Amino acid sequence: MNSKTTWILVGLVVGIAVGIWVHETGANANVLAWLDVPSKIFLNLVKCIVAPLIVAMLVVGVAGASDLGQLGRLGLRTIGYFLVVTTIAMFVGLFAVNVAQPGAGVNLPTQTDRAAQDIAANAAKLTPQQHLINVVPTSVIKAAADNEVLPLVVFSLMFAIGVLLIGERGKPIVALCEAIADAMFVFTGFVMKLAPLGVAGAMAVAVGRSGPSVLGNLLALVLTLYGALAVFLLCVLLPIALWARLPIRRFIQLVREPALLAFTTTSSESALPKALENMERYGVPRRIVSFVIPLGYSFNLDGSTLYLSLAAVFVAQARGGDFGFGEQLLMMATLMLSSKGIAAVPRASLVVLAGTLTSFHLPIEGIALILGVDVLMDMARTATNVIGNCLASAVIARWEGVFGSPEVRDAKVPDPATK
């Protein structure tokens, strides 16, 4: 285990210990506010990396294609892979929740708390029409400021295709974007030095606010999710990696740090720069990794998709009454469509869940129940999202016949897998 990973784990343990102490001693809100400062600073620094990195990497990836035919083939293969894997993830969650029945016998709250009301209000605004409209940015600057991933991806793809079509005149733009990406990777190295402090602060606040019970409430639901995600990783992603003839041990070494960052910060954004960098080290050409992973942040959320199917049926079980398999399948189709492209929305999965519960006349009070342990579940589903997107980039590279090819950029920083 490399030193960065070790220090992140130390930060995790220290944060939990400090959080328990804060809760047991009854420290006031001002103490929690100060403990939250390191995590907020860390996440703010990470968020300021995301927009320039996505735009630069997508321009390099798309405009670096030899022609539109090559780009179209890459896009079809990528989207096809995403649809197949996320559908499998959804059915794994559906199977797990029906077997474990974590919602059976649960008493739903009689009143919806303020957080759940806010989520429900956001869900009410997220109509199918508005969802499609929001995909296209009114301003790329606003989309970048708000870290809206899908609108940024749409703009970057359109801009990159324009750069590709102007031929030789577009090469300076590609070179500039490649230089920006390299500079952002160096910037990422500086930011990652603060990761242990950010992780410690986030965990201290989570445990300090809710007490040790945040690690144990609704244990059946949490364990069902973790078990389902483990099954998905071992029985779906691992066979895919073996089928693609990928070096498994090295993949684990290189995906460990971004996955751990995603797990401890519950933010896919915190893992994006390291995921891009480490997959290049793994042997995925920049034009592939810069296309697949940013697109996957909107369309390949394996962990979130699995969680949504599990959580929705959990609320149906908690409500009681008959909720047949046919209704569950219809709910899965609704979740599959509504979960695309909102990764950057705060509590994105809960917003989608709230909208789906309303559509199927299920009690929104179930959101209040889930909120108590959502941090724990968000850790696991976010880490799974990152692992799934990293694997997708490697599989697509193998499918394209360019995994480990000479076009792979030489890494300019030491490879953590060799330490």
N, C-alpha and C positions, 0 to 999 in steps of 0.2 A: 504494500500500500504506500503510495507516494505521500510526501510531506503535506501537500495541499489537502488531500483527502483526510489525512490524520487530523489536521488542525480544524477542518470543518466538522468532523465527528466530535472533537473536543469541544468546539463551540456549541454543538447540539446538546451534549451532556451538561455543560456548564449552564446553558440557558434553561434547561429543565430544572436543574438544582436551584438556580436563582429564582425561577418562577414559583417553585414550591415554597421556598423561604418567604417570598413576598406575600404569597397567599396566606401562609400560616401566621405570619406576623401582622396581617391586616394592614399592610402599607397603603397609603392613600393613592388617589389617581395620579398625583403629580409624579410619584415614583415610577409608575407604569409608563407615563408619558416620556420620562427621561430614558427608560429602558428601551423604548420604541425608537429612539433617535438613530442608533447605529443601523438597524434594519431598514429604516426609511431612507437614510442616506445611501446605503448600499443599493437598494432597489431603484432609487432615483438615478444613480449613476448607470446602472444596468439599462434602465429604460431609455436613457439618452443615447445608448449605443445602438439600440434595436433599429430605429428608423434608417439612419445612414447605412447600417450594415445590410439590411434587407434590400434597400434600393440598389446599393453598389453591387452586391452579390448577384441579384437577379439580372441586372444589366449585363454583368460579365457572363453569367450563365447562358442567357438567352441570345445576346448579341454575339457571343462567342461560337454559336452554332454555325455550321457551314452553310446552311440554307433553311428555309422555312419547312421543307419536307422533313429534315432531321429533327427540327424543333417540334413539329406536329407529332411525329412518332414518339418522341420522348414524353410529350404531354399526354398522349393517349395511354401509354404504358403506365405513367405515374398515376393518373386519375383512376385507371382501371384497378391498379394495385390497391390504392386507397379505399375504393369502394368495397372490394372483396374483403380486405382485412378488417375494416371498421364494421362491416356487417357480421363477420364472425365474432368480433368482440361483443357486439350487442347481444347475440344469441348466447354467448357464454354467460353474460350477466343475467339474461332471462332464465337460463337453466339453473344457475346458482341460487337465485332468489326463490324460485319455485321449489327447489329441493330443501333449502335451509329454512324457508318460511320465517325470516326474522321479524316480519311485521305482525305475525299472528299473536293476538292477545295484548297488543300495545294500545294504550289509551291515548288518543290524540288530545292535545291541549284544547280547552274549551274556547280560548281566545287566541287570536293570532298576534304575536308580538310585533314590535315596530319594525325590526329587521325583515321579518317575513312579509309585512305589509309593503315595505319599500320594494322588495324583490317582486312581489305580485304586481305592483304598480308599473315597474319596468317591463315586466312580461306583457302587461296589457298593451303597452305601446308598441311591442314588437310583433306587429301584424305581418303576415306573409308578404304583403305588398311592400311595407316599409323595410322588411328584411332585404328584399331584392334591391330596393332603391339605395339602401345604405352601403351596398357592395361597391357602388361607383362613387368616388370621393368628389365632393364639391370643391375641395381645395386640398391639394397634396400636402400643403404646409399644415393645415388643420389636422389631417390624418396622421401626419408625422408627430405633431405636438401631442395628440391624444393616443399615440401608439395603437392606432386601429390597423391591425395586421392585414386583413383582407383588402380594404381599400388601397393600402400601400402596395400590396401584391398586384392588384389590378392595374394601378398606375404604372408600376415598374415593368410589368409585362408589356403593356401597350407602348411605353417609351422605349423599351429594349427592342421590340419588334421594329419600331421606327428607326432606331440606330442600326439594326441589322440590314434594313432595306436600303439605307443610303450608302452602303458599301464601304469603300475606302475612307470616305469622309467621316464615318462613324468610329474608325479605329482609335483616334485620340480620345474620344469619350470613353471607350472601353478601357483604354490604358489608364485614364484618370480614375475611373471607378475601381479598377484593380488596385491602384495606389491607395485610394480611400479605404478599401477593404483591408489592405495590409496595415495601414495606420490604425484602423479600428481594432485589429487583432492585438496590436501593441498596447493600445488603450485598455483593451480587455484584460491584459495581463496585470496592469496596474490596479484595475478595479477588483480583480479576483483576490488580491492580497487582503481586501477588506471582508471577504466572504465569511471567515470564521466569526468576526464581530457581528456581521449582519445576521447570521444564523442564530448566534447566541441571543441577540436582542429579540428576534422574532419569537423564539421558543419561550424566552422568559416572560414576554407579554402574554402569549397564548395561555401558558400554564398559570401565570400570576393572576390573570383576570378570571379564569374559570376554575382554578384549583386543580389538584391532581385528578379530579373526576373527569376532566377533559380527555384524559388518556384511557378512561374506562367506560364512560356512559355509552349506552346503546352498543354494548360490546358485540352482540350477535350480528348487528348490521355491519359494523366495522370489520369483524372477522370474515363475514361472508364476502365483503368486497375484496379484502386482501387475499382470501382463498381463491376467488374467481380470477383476480389479476395474476396470481401465481400460476393457475392453470393456463391462462391465456399466454403468459410468457413461455412456459415450458412446453405446452402442447400445440401452440400456434406459431409464435415467433421463432422458437428454437428450431422446429422442423423447417420453417421457411429459410432460416440461415443455413441449415444443413443442406437443403435442396439447392441453394445458391452456391454451395461449396465455399462458404466464407470462413476465414480463420476465427473460430469462436473465442478462443482464449484472448487473443489480441483485441477483439471487439469488446469484450468485457472490460479489459484494462482501459480502453480509450473512452468507453461510454460511462464508466463508473463516476467520474468527476461531474460531468453535466447532469447525470441522473441524480446524484446525491445533492447537488445544488437545487435541482427542481424539487426534490423531496423535502428538503429542509426549509426552503423559502416559499414553497407552494406557488412558484412562478416559473412558467416555461420561458419567460423572457430572460430570467437570470441564467438559464442554461444555453440559450441560443448561440452566443458567441463561441463558447467552448465546444458546443456540438458541431458547429460549422468547421472550426479549426481542427478538432480531433478526427472528424471523418475524412478530412483531406489527408491527415497523417495516416489514416487507415488504408488509404489507397483509392478513395473516391475522387475523381477529377473535379476541379473547382466548378466547371460548367454544369456538372451533375448535382453536386452538393448544394450549390447556390440556387438551383432551381427546385429541387425536391424538398429540402427541409423547410424553407420559408412557405412553400405551398402546403406542406404537411401541417403547418401550424394552424391552417384554416380547415383542411379537409381530411386530415389523418390523425384525429384525436382518439386513439384507441382506448386509453384509460378513461377519458371523459365519456365516451360513447357507452362503454361497459357500465360505468357508474350510473348513467342516466337510466338505462334499462332496469338496473337493479333498484334504484331509488324510487322510480315511478311505481313499480309493482309493490315495493315495500309499503308505500302510502296506501295503495289499493288494499293490501292485506290488513293494514292497521284500521282502515275504515270498516272492514268486515263486509259481508255480503258476497255475492257471486261476481267474479270478474274473470270471465272465461278466457281460454287460450286465443280464441278469435279476436277478442277485444285487445288482448295483449299484443298480438301481431300487428293490429292496426295502430296501436300506440307506438310500437317499434318503428313503423314506417314514418309516423309523424316525427318522432325523435330524430330519426336518421336525416330527414330533410331540414328540420329546424335547428339542428346542432352545428350545421356547417357555417363557418365564417364568423363566429362571434367570440373567438378565443380571447380577444382583448377586452371584452366587456367585464367589469368587475363582477365576481360571482357568476361568471357566464353560465356554468352548468346549472346553477340554481335558477337563473332567469329562464332558461329553456325548460327546466323541470316545472317551474311554476306555470308557464304558458301551457304545457302539455296537460298538467293536472286540471287546469281550468277547462281545457277543451273536452276532457273526458268526464267532467263533472265530479272530480275527486276533490277532497277537502284540501284547501290551500294551507290549513293548519299543519299538515304534514311537513311543510317547509320549516316551521318553527321547531319541530321535533328533530329534524335532520341537522339544523344549524348548530346544535350542541356539539356534534362530533364532525362537522364538515371539515374542520382544519385537518383532522387525522386522515379523512378520506381524500381530501384534496392533495395531501402529500403523495399518497400512493398513485392516484390517477394521473397527477402531473408528471411524476417520474416515468410512468408507463408511456405517456404521450411522447416524452423525449426519447426513450429507448426505441419506441416504434418508428419515429421519424428518422432516427439515426440508421436503423436497420433498413428502412425503406430506401434511403440514399444508396446504401451499399448494394442492395438487391437490384435496383434499377441500373446501377453502374455495371454489375455483372451481366444483367440482361442485355445491356447495350454493348457488351464485350469490351469495356474499357476499364474494368476494375484493376487497379495496380498498373495501369499502362504508363508509358513514358510521359503522357501529357499531365500526369499528376504533379502538382506544384511541390517543389522541395520546401519542407518546413523550415522556418527561420528561427524557431525556438526549440529547445531540447524536447525530445519526445518523452512524455511522462512514462510511457510503457517500458522504456529502457532503463529507468532509474532503479 
